[in-house]
């Protein structure tokens, strides 16, 4: 099983999430729970609406999400 590393950062009133090893997928929300839901939904939509060759290889089989937090103040906005 592959591990998708997801970085969560906090800006002014908003959380954002991106992955270093699954490029092109982002999420955002007003809470950590919301940003996690947003990111998971973004993965599903990315897989559904892109051709298999355009989906990051790490998402082609079974994968697990590993959530990590950036230090405060590292996301602008």
Backbone as ProteinMPNN parsed JSONL, in Angstrom:
{"seq_chain_A": "XXXXXXXXXXXXXXXXXXXXXXXXXXXXXXXXXXXXXXXXXXXXXXXXXXXXXXXXXXXXXXXXXXXXXXXXXXXXX", "coords_chain_A": {"N_chain_A": [[0.843, -1.176, 0.0], [0.526, 2.194, -0.858], [1.672, 5.366, 0.468], [0.279, 8.465, 0.767], [1.524, 11.52, 1.334], [0.236, 14.188, 3.02], [0.234, 17.6, 3.419], [-0.805, 19.915, 5.775], [-1.601, 23.256, 6.234], [-2.007, 26.432, 7.918], [-3.65, 29.406, 7.238], [-4.83, 32.795, 7.261], [-7.683, 32.373, 8.789], [-8.249, 30.079, 7.31], [-7.616, 26.735, 6.311], [-5.278, 24.896, 4.401], [-4.418, 22.231, 2.143], [-2.039, 20.093, 0.625], [-0.251, 17.771, -1.46], [2.953, 16.347, -1.56], [3.712, 14.1, -3.016], [1.615, 13.503, -4.676], [0.961, 15.326, -6.949], [-0.955, 18.227, -7.985], [-3.309, 18.063, -6.605], [-5.397, 19.527, -4.263], [-6.736, 20.842, -1.183], [-9.089, 22.686, 0.843], [-10.356, 24.431, 3.728], [-12.337, 25.6, 6.533], [-11.697, 24.414, 8.888], [-9.678, 21.797, 10.376], [-10.856, 19.281, 10.04], [-12.583, 19.857, 7.933], [-10.802, 20.552, 5.865], [-9.531, 18.126, 5.486], [-11.669, 16.522, 4.553], [-12.189, 17.921, 2.189], [-9.797, 17.509, 0.776], [-9.806, 14.708, 0.431], [-12.105, 14.464, -1.155], [-11.209, 15.87, -3.378], [-9.247, 14.126, -4.363], [-10.866, 11.941, -5.158], [-12.42, 13.178, -7.19], [-10.384, 13.95, -8.953], [-9.38, 11.48, -9.802], [-11.696, 10.426, -10.975], [-12.285, 12.214, -13.117], [-10.071, 12.362, -14.785], [-7.91, 10.911, -17.246], [-6.529, 7.621, -16.866], [-3.687, 7.637, -17.278], [-2.987, 10.194, -16.574], [-3.33, 10.496, -13.909], [-1.662, 10.655, -10.798], [0.714, 8.091, -10.191], [0.836, 7.016, -7.641], [-1.751, 7.012, -6.766], [-3.026, 5.044, -8.137], [-3.508, 2.523, -7.153], [-4.146, 0.867, -4.054], [-4.038, 3.13, -1.344], [-2.862, 5.085, 1.433], [-3.571, 7.879, 3.507], [-1.364, 10.162, 4.905], [-1.321, 12.511, 7.27], [0.213, 15.603, 7.828], [1.351, 18.464, 9.629], [2.192, 21.792, 8.791], [4.481, 24.208, 10.11], [3.173, 26.89, 12.076], [2.229, 29.892, 10.427], [3.47, 29.495, 7.997], [2.012, 29.401, 5.696], [0.87, 31.684, 3.395], [-1.561, 34.348, 3.196]], "CA_chain_A": [[0.0, 0.0, 0.0], [1.262, 3.443, -0.967], [1.328, 6.405, 1.432], [0.21, 9.817, 0.227], [1.849, 12.48, 2.377], [-0.563, 15.396, 2.848], [0.669, 18.681, 4.288], [-1.859, 20.864, 6.12], [-1.108, 24.52, 6.77], [-3.065, 27.356, 8.327], [-3.516, 30.811, 6.882], [-5.784, 33.645, 7.974], [-9.044, 31.86, 8.766], [-8.432, 29.002, 6.345], [-6.612, 25.68, 6.237], [-5.032, 24.394, 3.058], [-3.712, 20.948, 2.117], [-1.463, 19.68, -0.647], [0.576, 16.581, -1.333], [4.232, 16.38, -2.273], [3.87, 12.954, -3.906], [0.438, 13.4, -5.549], [0.823, 16.72, -7.387], [-2.171, 18.639, -8.668], [-4.476, 17.853, -5.76], [-5.392, 20.444, -3.127], [-7.981, 20.97, -0.438], [-9.135, 23.828, 1.753], [-11.517, 24.458, 4.599], [-12.238, 26.48, 7.695], [-11.233, 23.602, 10.019], [-8.849, 20.655, 9.967], [-11.767, 18.241, 9.537], [-13.092, 20.288, 6.628], [-9.735, 20.469, 4.858], [-9.321, 16.707, 5.207], [-12.777, 16.107, 3.677], [-11.978, 18.573, 0.9], [-8.69, 16.844, 0.095], [-10.275, 13.379, 0.022], [-13.018, 14.664, -2.283], [-10.392, 16.278, -4.526], [-8.647, 12.904, -4.905], [-11.918, 11.204, -5.86], [-12.753, 13.898, -8.413], [-9.223, 13.893, -9.835], [-9.353, 10.135, -10.389], [-12.898, 10.251, -11.799], [-12.357, 13.067, -14.301], [-8.835, 12.335, -15.565], [-7.535, 9.629, -17.84], [-5.622, 6.903, -15.967], [-2.297, 8.042, -17.453], [-2.772, 11.539, -16.03], [-3.476, 10.407, -12.455], [-0.396, 10.243, -10.187], [0.823, 6.639, -10.021], [0.614, 6.652, -6.239], [-3.196, 6.887, -6.563], [-3.574, 4.036, -9.045], [-3.885, 1.327, -6.403], [-4.528, 1.192, -2.687], [-3.162, 4.127, -0.73], [-3.223, 5.581, 2.749], [-3.231, 9.285, 3.644], [-0.601, 10.51, 6.101], [-1.517, 13.942, 7.477], [1.257, 16.303, 8.569], [1.061, 19.887, 9.767], [3.282, 22.75, 8.649], [4.603, 25.135, 11.24], [2.297, 28.061, 11.953], [2.752, 31.055, 9.737], [4.196, 29.172, 6.765], [1.119, 29.589, 4.54], [0.469, 33.084, 3.306], [-2.941, 34.566, 2.78]], "C_chain_A": [[0.891, 1.242, 0.0], [0.801, 4.426, 0.114], [1.403, 7.759, 0.759], [0.435, 10.778, 1.392], [1.113, 13.784, 2.083], [-0.135, 16.423, 3.894], [-0.505, 19.629, 4.507], [-1.206, 22.099, 6.725], [-2.274, 25.429, 7.094], [-2.705, 28.764, 7.909], [-4.494, 31.617, 7.714], [-7.193, 33.099, 7.779], [-9.293, 30.693, 7.833], [-7.285, 27.997, 6.447], [-6.473, 25.257, 4.785], [-4.25, 23.103, 3.137], [-3.224, 20.669, 0.709], [-0.613, 18.446, -0.392], [1.842, 16.734, -2.151], [4.345, 15.244, -3.282], [2.605, 12.623, -4.708], [0.137, 14.819, -6.04], [-0.496, 16.986, -8.101], [-3.435, 18.48, -7.857], [-4.338, 18.734, -4.52], [-6.726, 20.382, -2.423], [-7.924, 22.209, 0.422], [-10.389, 23.748, 2.596], [-11.279, 25.351, 5.794], [-11.826, 25.737, 8.962], [-10.374, 22.462, 9.48], [-9.736, 19.551, 9.395], [-12.274, 18.592, 8.141], [-12.02, 20.189, 5.544], [-9.427, 19.014, 4.524], [-10.414, 16.165, 4.285], [-12.582, 16.66, 2.269], [-10.88, 17.872, 0.105], [-9.102, 15.462, -0.399], [-11.211, 13.477, -1.179], [-12.24, 15.055, -3.54], [-9.709, 15.071, -5.169], [-9.676, 12.136, -5.726], [-12.268, 11.858, -7.193], [-11.619, 13.837, -9.432], [-9.165, 12.551, -10.559], [-10.527, 9.956, -11.362], [-12.829, 11.006, -13.125], [-11.073, 13.146, -15.12], [-8.598, 10.951, -16.14], [-6.533, 8.944, -16.915], [-4.158, 7.331, -16.085], [-1.972, 9.408, -16.886], [-2.919, 11.589, -14.51], [-2.132, 9.982, -11.87], [-0.382, 8.741, -9.882], [0.514, 6.187, -8.605], [-0.874, 6.444, -5.931], [-3.827, 5.797, -7.413], [-3.986, 2.747, -8.347], [-4.375, 1.727, -5.023], [-3.521, 2.17, -2.106], [-3.737, 4.536, 0.618], [-2.82, 7.047, 2.799], [-2.511, 9.502, 4.967], [-0.657, 12.029, 6.234], [-0.369, 14.505, 8.303], [0.916, 17.784, 8.594], [2.322, 20.725, 9.583], [3.334, 23.594, 9.91], [3.687, 26.332, 10.998], [3.003, 29.185, 11.229], [3.468, 30.757, 8.447], [3.329, 29.283, 5.524], [0.675, 31.04, 4.529], [-0.993, 33.191, 2.922], [-3.859, 34.862, 3.908]], "O_chain_A": [[1.865, 1.332, 0.746], [-0.321, 4.33, 0.612], [2.449, 8.156, 0.246], [-0.369, 10.837, 2.322], [1.327, 14.411, 1.045], [-0.142, 16.149, 5.094], [-1.126, 20.092, 3.55], [-0.364, 21.997, 7.617], [-3.388, 25.228, 6.61], [-1.609, 29.255, 8.183], [-4.938, 31.16, 8.767], [-7.822, 33.327, 6.746], [-10.448, 30.345, 7.585], [-6.131, 28.374, 6.646], [-7.447, 25.262, 4.033], [-3.499, 22.889, 4.089], [-3.905, 20.968, -0.272], [-0.297, 18.121, 0.752], [1.808, 17.194, -3.292], [5.007, 15.401, -4.308], [2.538, 11.574, -5.35], [-0.83, 15.44, -5.598], [-1.074, 16.101, -8.732], [-4.528, 18.736, -8.361], [-3.324, 18.705, -3.823], [-7.723, 19.93, -2.987], [-6.844, 22.729, 0.704], [-11.36, 23.086, 2.231], [-10.161, 25.803, 6.038], [-11.626, 26.361, 10.004], [-10.352, 22.201, 8.277], [-9.4, 18.952, 8.374], [-12.379, 17.725, 7.274], [-12.315, 19.781, 4.421], [-9.093, 18.707, 3.38], [-10.121, 15.431, 3.341], [-12.785, 15.954, 1.28], [-11.018, 17.666, -1.1], [-8.781, 15.087, -1.527], [-11.125, 12.674, -2.108], [-12.577, 14.62, -4.641], [-9.605, 15.002, -6.394], [-9.399, 11.727, -6.854], [-12.399, 11.173, -8.208], [-11.861, 13.691, -10.63], [-8.931, 12.49, -11.767], [-10.36, 9.396, -12.446], [-13.27, 10.488, -14.151], [-11.0, 13.932, -16.065], [-9.037, 9.947, -15.58], [-5.761, 9.627, -16.242], [-3.458, 7.382, -15.074], [-0.8, 9.75, -16.732], [-2.657, 12.624, -13.897], [-1.513, 9.049, -12.38], [-1.362, 8.197, -9.374], [-0.013, 5.093, -8.398], [-1.221, 5.779, -4.955], [-5.049, 5.643, -7.409], [-4.746, 1.959, -8.911], [-4.952, 2.8, -4.846], [-2.317, 2.06, -2.338], [-4.922, 4.358, 0.899], [-1.819, 7.425, 2.19], [-2.987, 9.08, 6.021], [-0.102, 12.749, 5.404], [-0.018, 13.957, 9.347], [0.267, 18.294, 7.681], [3.376, 20.417, 10.139], [2.369, 23.681, 10.669], [3.458, 26.732, 9.857], [4.203, 29.403, 11.391], [4.031, 31.667, 7.839], [3.847, 29.262, 4.407], [0.17, 31.559, 5.525], [-1.585, 32.25, 2.394], [-5.054, 35.067, 3.694]]}, "name": "protein", "num_of_chains": 1, "seq": "XXXXXXXXXXXXXXXXXXXXXXXXXXXXXXXXXXXXXXXXXXXXXXXXXXXXXXXXXXXXXXXXXXXXXXXXXXXXX"}
